[in-house]
Amino acid sequence: MSAAPAYQFSDSSEPSEIRAGTVLPAERRALELTTSDGLTLVGEFAAPENREPAATLVTLHPLPTAGGFMDSHVYRKASFRLPALADIAVLRFNTRGTCSPHGCSDGEFDGGNLERHDLEAAVRWVVEQGLKNVWLVGWSFGTELCLKYGAREPVAEFIEGAVLLSPPLHRASDADLDSWAQAELPLHVLVPEHDDYLQPPEAAERFARVPQARVVGVDGAKHLWVGEKYVSRALEEIAGVVLGRAVELPTEWTGPTARAE
């Protein structure tokens, strides 16, 4: 079963700095996704309080066999901040066989093959909730799932595009890139300067197969986006893409905040 943490909020009339563990107000709920092959996946949905989200992110986490899960730090901070700061809802979930503090999803890791059912279940859930302006966001292994299955049915008709963080392009093939070119869905690719697997010059060459892809090299960043500077850059890029305008997220907040462990 999924278990969303309960945060203890305290109010303040003075602005406070948004730090790594700062949790801002949102409507948060634990959820369970049911895949077409009968598995139950645990997750969490965080949305703006008392208003419709301007966009919804369906996030796909890094490689679970290397420690990736729905609570990987960039996605955790996205759920802490983006609903309040940018009116963006964030769906996080553990793919099959993955455990995190929120709980364990059924099944076993399948190297990106049967995980297509996990992606489809997440997109189906947001569609059933009536959410609009839906975007995929993949990080590392999660980018492979976006590239392999996002531009194909039954997912493609329900999404506006995808944002990729640190794509390794290990499992995703040229045929997968061609599917994005044919679908003409926007693809925004953030590539760390010091990535362990794919750096900006090679990424630009590989993604040239997708005319609408925009490849952005991020100076100083590494594959795991460690450091508040790089997390903030990633979140601003994501917000800017899905909202269709330049976004500079506030670094301070006046009002209720909580602290995550």
N, C-alpha and C positions, 0 to 999 in steps of 0.2 A: 504494500500500500504506500501511496505517496503521502508525505507529511510535510506541509509547508511550515517553516519556522514561524514562531510568534515573536514579533519584535516589540520591545517596550519603547514607545515614543515619548519624548519630552519636548515641550514647546519652549520657544525662546523668541523674544522680540528683537533680538540682536542677530545680525548675520553671522553664520558660522561657516568655516571652510569645509568644503566637500572633500573628505579624505577617502582612502581606500575602502574603509569599512562603513562609510556613511550610508545609511538607508533612508531614502526619502519616501514620503507617503505615496501609496498606490493601493489599488484594490488587488489583493493577492489571493489566489486560491490554488490549492493542490488539485491535480487532475490525473485521470487515467485515460490513456489512449488505447483503443482496441484495433489491432492490425487485421488486415484481411486474412492472414493466416492464423488468427486466433490468439495472439499474444497480448498481454497487458503491459503497457509502458507507463512509467511514472513521470510526472512532470509538474510544472507550475506555470500559471499564467498571471502576469502582472500588467495591470491596465491603469490608465489615468483615473483618478477619483472623480466620480460624478459627471463624467463627460465621455463622449465617444472618442476613441483614439483616432488620430490623424493617419496613422499607419500601424501595421502589425508585422512584427518580425517573427518568422519561424526559424529558430536557430538550430544548427547542426554542429555538434561538439567535436573536439579533437579525438584522436585515436584512443579508444578505451583500453586497449592493451598496453598503451604507454601512459596511462593515467588520465586520459581525457574523459570528461563527463559533463552533465548539464551545469554543474557548479564551477567549471573552469572559469578563471577569474574575469576574463573580459565579458563573458555572458552574465555572470553574477552581478557585475557592476552595471551592465546594461539594464538588468531588471531592477537594480536599486535606484537608478537615476533617470532613465529615459521616460518612464511614464510621467514623472513630475516635471522634468525639465523640458521635454519636447513633445508631450502628448503622444508618445509612441508606446504601444503595447508590446510585450515581449513574451513569447512562448518558448520555454526551455523544456527539454525532456531527455531522458536517458534512452539511447537506442538499445536494442535487444541485448540482453546479457550484461548490461552496464549498471553499476551501483554508484550511488553518491549519498551524501547526507539526506537527500530527499527520499531515498529508498532504491530498490532494485527493480529493474525491468525484467520481464520474463525472457526466456530464450537464451541463445548463445550468440556470441559475436560471429559474423559470417563474412568478414572481410570486405564488406561493402556490397554484397550481392542481395541477400534477403533483406538487408536494411532499406531497400527501396520501399518495402511495405511500411516501414517505420515513418519514412518521409511522407508517404501518401496518407498515413493515418493522421499525422500532424496537420497537414494541409486540409484534409477532410474536416477535422475538428474546427479549425478557424472558419471554414466556409459554413459549417452548421451553426456557428455562433453569429453569423451574419456580418462578420468583420470584413472591412474593405481595405484596399491598398495594401495587399499582402506581399511581403518580400521574403525570400529565403536569405539567410545569412549563414555561410559556412566558414568554419575555421579548420585549417589543416585537413584531417580526414573528412570533416564535414563538408569541405569544398568538393571532395570527390563525389559525395552523394548529390550535392547540388548539380554538378556538371553531368553526372551520369543519368540522373532521373528528372531534374527540374524542368528541362525544356521539352520533355515528352509527356504525353497524356498518361495518366489522368491528372497530372500536376499542372502542366503548362497553362491550361485555360484559366486557372484560378490565381496565378501569381502575376505580379508586375515585372519581376526581374530578380536578380540576386546580387549580393555583395559577398565577395570572397576575401578571407583573411589568410595569408600564408598558404596559397595553394601549392602542394608538392607536385601535382600532376603525375602521380605514380599509378593510380588505378584508373583515372580518367584518360581516355584515349582521344586521338584526333577525331574519331567518329563522334565522340561525345561533344567535342568542341563544335564540330560541324552541325550537330543538332541545335546548338544555341544559335549559330549563324542562321540556320534555316528558320528558327522560331522568331528571330529578330527581337528577342527579349533583351532588355538592358542587362549588362554584366559589368559590374564595377569591381576591379581587382586590386587589392592592397597588398603590395609585396615588400617585405622588410629588406632593407639594404643588406643586412647580414644574415639573411635566412639560411638555414642549414641545407635546404633542399632545392629551392628555386629562387634565384635572385633577379632583380629587375630587368637586366638586359635579356636574359634567356626567357623570362616571362613574356616580355614584349614580343619576342620572336614566336613563341608558342601560341600566344593568344591572337596573333595576327590573323589566324584562321577565322576569327569572329570579328567581323567589321565593326560591330557596335560595342565591342569590349573596350573599356577604358582601364588601362593599366597604370597604377600610381605607385611609384617607388617611395618608400618612407625612410628617409635618412636616419641612420642610427638604430633603427628598430631591428629586433631579432624575431625568430619564428614564434616565440611564445609571448611576445608583446609585454615583456616584464618592464615595470616602471610606469608610474602614473602618467608621465608625459605621453607615453605611447598608447596607453589605454584611452586617454582623453582624445588623442588624435583619431584612433579607430572609431570611437563612438561618434565623434563629430562628422567623420566621413560617412558613416552609416546613416546618421540622421539627415545629413545633407542630401544624400542620394534618395532616400525614401520620401522626404518632404519636398524635394525638387527645388531646393534653395540652399544657399550657403548658411551654415549653422555654426555658431560659436556658443558652446554650452557654458552656462554660468559655473563659476568655481566656488560660489558661496550660495547659501540658502538661508532664508529667514522663515522660520516656522518649525513645525514638528520634525524631529529627526530621531533616528535610532542608530544603534551601533551593532554591527554584525561581528560575530566572533571569527 
